[in-house]
Amino acid sequence: MPDHDNSRAARLAHLRRHELEKGDPVPLPLTMAAMYHLPGDPSGFRQYGRFNNPTWDAVEAILSHLEDAPAIAFPSGMAAISSVFFTLLKTGDRILLPSDGYYTTRVLADRFLKPLGITADTRPTASFLDGGFDDYRLVFVETPSNPGLDICDIEMVCKAAHATGALVVADNTTMTPLGQRPLDLGADVVVAADTKAPNGHSDVLFGHVASRDAKIIAALTEWRKFAGGIPGPFEAWLVHRGLETLDVRFDRMCNSAEIVARRLAEHPAAQSVRFPGLENDPAHNLARAQMQRFGFLIGLRLGSEAEAEAFIDGCELIQPATSFGGVHTSAERRARWGDAVAPGFVRLSIGCEPVEELWKAIEAALPKV
Ligand SMILES: *Cc1c(COP(=O)(O)O)cnc(C)c1O
């Protein structure tokens, strides 16, 4: 397993240093602006708040540093995903989506791409390579998939997809750029919901797209400018601040998740536990090979819907909530949204609480067997 990227993490909080003049504030100033002072020839200057903003520039600089690629900010993860679809696809194209990935991506394709003559097929993440990628313009992977935590081999998918001329887009939300590096494994585009661990405080929606293909970045920048799905400067400022502590939070969350997953796997109340870090998990070997960390999400199957609900509501250190990646541990029963998982399946997002206290609270709330 490649090492956790300490050099990138260490430099992250110092990125603005070279721009500062004596007397400047060290923390990022928030610039709320629709208008810029713009007499005469406007070319080469900031012109209007829908085109650019210095607080976006700062958050994009951090995201680019983390991705090692140009990055563009969007007001949500779905705005980032939509921008990729609507910029790169045209009538007659076919795309391939994971059948077990984030549900809204499939809804977007079904409701808004299909009427434009863009067909979407789906395939389970665990067998994503089966069937090849002939005739696809775009292949979309989400690994580990949310919520089932199955994994596909990003490098193999990229090789096979590129051989047929398809673009590979990876939704890296569950891992963040510190936990998995799809662009280094060959993906053309990374999309992510910074709503989750990158912002990390459950108070903002945000997303980004990163790519080393300059044409794709230019097209997405134009799309954002003309379609108008732009991030708010305050949200960009909050995400910038969140990203400064991503390394510490993510490290704590991943370490704690490994401990909690191991103990859950041995607990008699757990019918099964999915966590890529467990040696007997079907995804373990692939996870070791392509991920820097095993993540902070755990799939825990309890005996029934009632057991799962009682566990989630009854644990004093778990927030019953949808979404994940916050400083607080949170959980939900994904079947309540119609995900194809058992009624007792709980997606547990491990937070930053001290792990022994967290485990005590989890153990106390598990069903008695
Ligand atoms: C949350 C999530 C999204 C969507 O992000 P929003 O910010 O809610 O729009 C996309 N993909 C995955 C894997 C997610 O978990």
PDBQT file of the ligand as one rigid body, heavy atoms in Angstrom, charges set to zero:
ROOT
HETATM    1  C1  LIG A 401     -22.596  12.969  -1.583  1.00  0.00    +0.000 C 
HETATM    2  C2  LIG A 401     -22.100  12.354  -2.825  1.00  0.00    +0.000 A 
HETATM    3  C3  LIG A 401     -22.275  12.995  -4.065  1.00  0.00    +0.000 A 
HETATM    4  C4  LIG A 401     -23.076  14.262  -4.227  1.00  0.00    +0.000 C 
HETATM    5  O1  LIG A 401     -22.584  15.353  -3.506  1.00  0.00    +0.000 OA
HETATM    6  P1  LIG A 401     -23.508  16.617  -3.127  1.00  0.00    +0.000 P 
HETATM    7  O2  LIG A 401     -22.543  17.604  -2.599  1.00  0.00    +0.000 OA
HETATM    8  O3  LIG A 401     -24.525  16.141  -2.158  1.00  0.00    +0.000 OA
HETATM    9  O4  LIG A 401     -24.158  17.088  -4.395  1.00  0.00    +0.000 OA
HETATM   10  C5  LIG A 401     -21.738  12.381  -5.188  1.00  0.00    +0.000 A 
HETATM   11  N1  LIG A 401     -21.079  11.212  -5.112  1.00  0.00    +0.000 NA
HETATM   12  C6  LIG A 401     -20.897  10.574  -3.946  1.00  0.00    +0.000 A 
HETATM   13  C7  LIG A 401     -20.155   9.274  -3.914  1.00  0.00    +0.000 C 
HETATM   14  C8  LIG A 401     -21.404  11.120  -2.761  1.00  0.00    +0.000 A 
HETATM   15  O5  LIG A 401     -21.245  10.460  -1.615  1.00  0.00    +0.000 OA
ENDROOT
TORSDOF 0
